Amino acid sequence: LAGVELAREAEVEFLRGLKLASQHRSTTVSSVDFAGVHVTFEMCCPDAARSLLGHLSHIPRSGTAGLTAEVICAACAESLRLTIPWVWSDGQYSGEKLSSHVDPHINAVVIYERETLVTTIVLGGLAPDDFDRRDVARSILSIILEPLGLFQLHAATLGDQENCVLLANKSGSGKTSLTVAGVREGLSTVGDDFLAVNARDSLPFVYSLFSTARLHTSSYAWTGAVGQTLDVDMKYQFDLNNVRSSAVVVSQLVRAIVVPSIGDRTSLHECSWREVMQALMPSSIRVSKYPKDLIYVVERLFAGLPSFQLVVGSDVGMALQHVKKLAGVEESGT
Ligand SMILES: [Zn+2]
């Protein structure tokens, strides 16, 4: 009983601290739409805001009600003396006014306030600059979006404004290289690495989260364009809309699934749903707090689609022809 009392007191104490902290800092507020869900970001400082929001696709507001996400970097949490009362030592806490857990991927304390639907993410060891890392952005988005039924898939797409193929395979399979090559050839995408699916959809739609892409300088799609930054995985990070203006679209309908790999000569052959799941799932569920729900949504949306293995050889143009045909992209008479 003493433990419960202590936890309640800590809860009240922490909320009071949080309110005090928010009165004393200059928040940077920005609104983003994800798959029709409206999220208002209240960032602790301009540096963190610029770094995190710089990853996100610039999707116009659709006016759907959503939630507020307060993100506080470690530097700000420290300067605000915002200390977390660690009475819930197992990292999980569910109280009257708030519930909380620790996210192991980014060492963050996540607090859901029940009445206001405000999600507060206090980062344990990340300075504003660390928000430049897309894996950090991805973890923050998981925390915010999964309770709303939006899941992140480790996949890319290529197609036109409406239809696409889903490109799914583990890192190093040439997904991003093919996506960048396709974008350069005039194709559209919702992203090169991570995109969103909505548990409420009945058709296989995918939604854009990030407009940034990451490539090794050894990739055939690499051309050494300017204005790019090297990230922690020694890949260059850049915006796909800088490869081709308006290349990133809000959403696409998936017409087929393609599992790309790198080989000598380009070839295409059908593959099983099992092979698709092996390509798609391990890395998709890694950051998810609800992996079973994610698998269920993916099976329901995509299991009926035609699926193929695409070996991408030195004749990349032929691989892109396969992609266009499977996505139902009309040729422009050339
Ligand atoms: Zn900050």
Boltz pocket constraint, residues with backbone or C-beta under 6 A from the ligand:
constraints:
  - pocket:
      binder: B
      contacts: [[A, 44], [A, 45], [A, 48], [A, 71], [A, 72], [A, 73], [A, 74], [A, 75], [A, 76], [A, 77], [A, 128]]
      max_distance: 6.0
